[in-house]
Amino acid sequence: MKNLLKTIALFFNAYFLNILLPCKVSSQGFAKGISVKSVAKKSSVTIGKRARLNTVSFTIGENGAIFIDGGSRLNNVSFHLPGSNAKVCIGSCCMISNTEFWIEDDANEIIIGDNTYIGGAHLAVTGKEKKIRIGKDSMLSNGIVIRTGDSHSIIDLSNGEKMNPEQNVFIGNHVWIAQNVTILKGSTVNDDSVIGCCSVVCNSFEHNSLIVGSPAKTVKEGICWNKERFV
């Protein structure tokens, strides 16, 4: 009886999501507190099995796609994707709270790997065909900002050309990003690294690095980290 009631609840939840979101919706999870600001008909939202969404808002442009894999939990999350062909992919068993996925312009994407935790972040992709990619089993605290661009242009007066083009940002697997870290365009942080509080990252870093400062620098190599506390 319990399984039957659960199946019925999921069916009606998916039904009402299809009414609420004027696009292609496929849901095997459960969502509540959904708000729609602007969603193009030629877009899609896919919610995997046992995924849970609570207080989530959607703005999706033409041919935009949001995929949330099974077992993930989203609480107080905003998807602001006004550009065309934008894509957000969230892996399985992620825990994401107080976060804004912001994609402007066209053909940009944000990819979050499986088992990643985000306590509070602003992930902004601007430009064209640019991306933010965060690997599996990573842990982001709150107050995190990750950007592929500066949002405004800096122009060289000698030739009229833009001096600050947008660039991709790549975060590897099992990376711990502490509170109030800013990661700017063109940055790469490889696997098993740690970024200390309030750091400003604007460079590339090797695996197993302890990264601290503004601008951030490697202060120790050959480290790793564990979610467990050791006394």
C-alpha positions as CSV (number, residue, x, y, z in Angstrom):
1,M,0.0,0.0,0.0
2,K,2.8,2.4,0.9
3,N,4.5,1.9,-2.5
4,L,1.2,2.4,-4.3
5,L,0.6,5.7,-2.5
6,K,4.1,6.8,-3.3
7,T,3.6,5.9,-7.0
8,I,0.3,7.9,-7.1
9,A,1.9,10.9,-5.4
10,L,4.8,10.9,-7.9
11,F,2.3,10.6,-10.8
12,F,0.3,13.6,-9.7
13,N,3.4,15.6,-8.9
14,A,4.7,15.0,-12.5
15,Y,1.3,15.8,-13.9
16,F,1.2,19.2,-12.1
17,L,4.8,20.0,-13.1
18,N,3.8,19.5,-16.7
19,I,1.0,22.0,-16.2
20,L,3.2,24.4,-14.4
21,L,6.2,24.3,-16.7
22,P,5.2,25.1,-20.3
23,C,7.9,22.9,-21.8
24,K,8.8,19.2,-22.1
25,V,8.9,17.8,-18.6
26,S,10.0,14.3,-17.5
27,S,9.9,13.7,-13.8
28,Q,10.5,10.6,-11.6
29,G,11.2,12.7,-8.5
30,F,9.2,15.1,-6.4
31,A,9.0,18.9,-6.5
32,K,7.3,21.5,-4.4
33,G,7.5,25.3,-4.2
34,I,8.2,25.6,-7.9
35,S,8.0,29.1,-9.5
36,V,8.1,29.9,-13.2
37,K,9.4,33.3,-14.4
38,S,9.8,32.6,-18.1
39,V,10.1,29.2,-19.8
40,A,10.3,28.7,-23.5
41,K,8.1,25.9,-25.0
42,K,11.1,24.5,-26.8
43,S,13.0,23.7,-23.7
44,S,13.1,20.7,-21.3
45,V,13.4,19.8,-17.6
46,T,14.3,16.2,-16.6
47,I,14.1,15.1,-12.9
48,G,15.5,11.7,-12.1
49,K,14.3,9.0,-9.8
50,R,14.2,10.0,-6.1
51,A,15.4,13.5,-6.8
52,R,13.8,16.2,-4.6
53,L,13.3,19.9,-5.4
54,N,12.1,22.4,-2.8
55,T,11.7,26.1,-3.6
56,V,13.1,26.2,-7.1
57,S,12.6,28.9,-9.7
58,F,12.9,28.5,-13.5
59,T,13.8,30.9,-16.3
60,I,14.7,29.0,-19.5
61,G,15.2,30.3,-23.0
62,E,14.8,28.5,-26.4
63,N,16.2,25.0,-26.5
64,G,17.4,25.2,-22.9
65,A,17.7,22.0,-21.0
66,I,18.0,21.2,-17.3
67,F,18.8,17.6,-16.2
68,I,18.8,16.6,-12.5
69,D,19.9,13.1,-11.9
70,G,18.5,10.6,-9.5
71,G,18.8,11.1,-5.7
72,S,19.8,14.7,-5.9
73,R,18.4,17.3,-3.5
74,L,17.9,20.9,-4.4
75,N,16.7,23.5,-1.9
76,N,16.2,27.2,-2.6
77,V,17.8,27.0,-6.1
78,S,17.3,29.4,-9.0
79,F,17.8,28.5,-12.7
80,H,18.3,31.7,-14.7
81,L,18.9,30.6,-18.3
82,P,17.6,33.3,-20.6
83,G,20.0,32.5,-23.4
84,S,19.3,29.9,-26.1
85,N,20.7,26.4,-26.1
86,A,21.7,26.7,-22.4
87,K,22.3,23.5,-20.5
88,V,22.6,22.6,-16.8
89,C,23.4,19.0,-15.9
90,I,23.4,18.0,-12.2
91,G,24.7,14.5,-11.4
92,S,23.3,11.9,-9.1
93,C,23.1,12.3,-5.3
94,C,24.1,15.9,-5.2
95,M,23.0,18.2,-2.4
96,I,22.6,21.8,-3.6
97,S,21.2,24.7,-1.5
98,N,21.0,28.5,-1.8
99,T,22.5,28.5,-5.3
100,E,21.9,30.4,-8.5
101,F,22.7,28.8,-11.9
102,W,23.0,31.8,-14.2
103,I,23.6,31.4,-17.9
104,E,23.4,34.3,-20.3
105,D,24.2,34.3,-24.1
106,D,24.0,31.2,-26.2
107,A,25.2,27.6,-26.1
108,N,26.7,27.8,-22.6
109,E,26.5,25.1,-19.9
110,I,27.1,24.2,-16.3
111,I,27.9,20.6,-15.4
112,I,28.0,19.3,-11.8
113,G,29.4,15.8,-11.1
114,D,27.9,13.1,-8.9
115,N,27.9,13.3,-5.1
116,T,28.8,17.0,-5.0
117,Y,27.7,19.3,-2.2
118,I,27.1,23.0,-2.7
119,G,26.0,25.1,0.4
120,G,25.6,28.4,-1.4
121,A,26.9,29.6,-4.8
122,H,26.5,31.9,-7.7
123,L,27.6,30.0,-10.9
124,A,27.6,32.4,-13.8
125,V,28.4,31.5,-17.5
126,T,28.6,34.3,-20.0
127,G,30.0,34.5,-23.5
128,K,29.3,31.9,-26.2
129,E,29.9,28.2,-26.0
130,K,31.5,28.5,-22.5
131,K,31.1,26.3,-19.5
132,I,31.6,25.7,-15.8
133,R,32.4,22.1,-15.0
134,I,32.7,20.8,-11.4
135,G,33.8,17.2,-10.9
136,K,32.5,14.4,-8.8
137,D,32.5,14.2,-5.0
138,S,33.4,17.9,-4.6
139,M,32.4,20.1,-1.6
140,L,31.6,23.8,-1.9
141,S,30.8,25.8,1.2
142,N,28.7,29.0,1.0
143,G,29.4,32.4,-0.5
144,I,31.0,30.8,-3.5
145,V,31.2,32.7,-6.8
146,I,32.4,31.1,-10.1
147,R,32.3,33.1,-13.3
148,T,33.4,32.6,-16.9
149,G,33.4,36.3,-17.7
150,D,33.4,39.9,-16.3
151,S,29.8,40.8,-17.5
152,H,31.2,44.1,-18.9
153,S,33.7,44.7,-21.6
154,I,37.1,46.3,-21.3
155,I,38.0,47.9,-24.7
156,D,41.5,48.7,-26.0
157,L,41.2,52.2,-27.4
158,S,44.1,51.7,-29.8
159,N,42.2,49.1,-31.9
160,G,38.6,49.0,-30.4
161,E,39.0,45.3,-29.5
162,K,37.7,43.6,-26.4
163,M,40.5,42.9,-23.9
164,N,38.7,40.5,-21.5
165,P,37.1,37.6,-23.4
166,E,35.2,34.9,-21.5
167,Q,37.0,31.7,-20.6
168,N,35.9,28.2,-19.3
169,V,36.3,27.2,-15.6
170,F,37.1,23.6,-14.7
171,I,37.0,22.2,-11.2
172,G,38.2,18.6,-10.8
173,N,37.0,15.7,-8.8
174,H,37.1,15.7,-5.0
175,V,37.9,19.4,-4.6
176,W,37.0,21.3,-1.4
177,I,36.2,24.9,-1.8
178,A,35.9,26.8,1.5
179,Q,33.7,29.7,2.4
180,N,33.6,33.0,0.3
181,V,35.9,31.8,-2.5
182,T,35.8,33.5,-5.9
183,I,36.9,31.6,-9.0
184,L,37.4,33.7,-12.1
185,K,37.4,33.0,-15.8
186,G,40.1,30.7,-17.2
187,S,40.8,29.0,-13.8
188,T,41.5,25.3,-13.5
189,V,41.7,23.5,-10.2
190,N,42.7,19.8,-10.5
191,D,41.6,16.8,-8.5
192,D,42.0,16.4,-4.7
193,S,42.8,20.0,-4.0
194,V,41.6,22.5,-1.3
195,I,40.9,26.2,-1.7
196,G,41.1,28.2,1.5
197,C,38.5,30.7,2.7
198,C,38.2,34.1,0.9
199,S,40.7,33.1,-1.8
200,V,40.4,34.6,-5.3
201,V,41.4,32.0,-7.9
202,C,42.5,33.3,-11.4
203,N,45.0,30.7,-12.5
204,S,45.5,26.9,-13.0
205,F,46.6,24.6,-10.2
206,E,47.9,21.0,-10.2
207,H,46.4,18.0,-8.4
208,N,46.6,17.7,-4.6
209,S,47.3,21.4,-4.0
210,L,46.5,23.6,-1.0
211,I,45.5,26.9,-2.6
212,V,45.2,30.1,-0.5
213,G,45.2,33.9,-1.0
214,S,44.1,36.8,-3.1
215,P,45.4,36.2,-5.8
216,A,45.4,32.5,-4.8
217,K,48.7,30.6,-4.8
218,T,49.8,27.0,-4.0
219,V,51.1,27.0,-0.5
220,K,51.6,23.2,-0.3
221,E,51.6,20.3,-2.7
222,G,51.1,16.6,-2.1
223,I,47.9,17.0,0.0
224,C,44.5,15.4,0.0
225,W,41.4,15.8,2.2
226,N,38.6,13.8,3.7
227,K,35.1,14.7,4.7
228,E,35.5,12.8,8.0
229,R,36.8,14.6,11.1
230,F,39.9,13.2,12.7
231,V,40.4,13.9,16.5
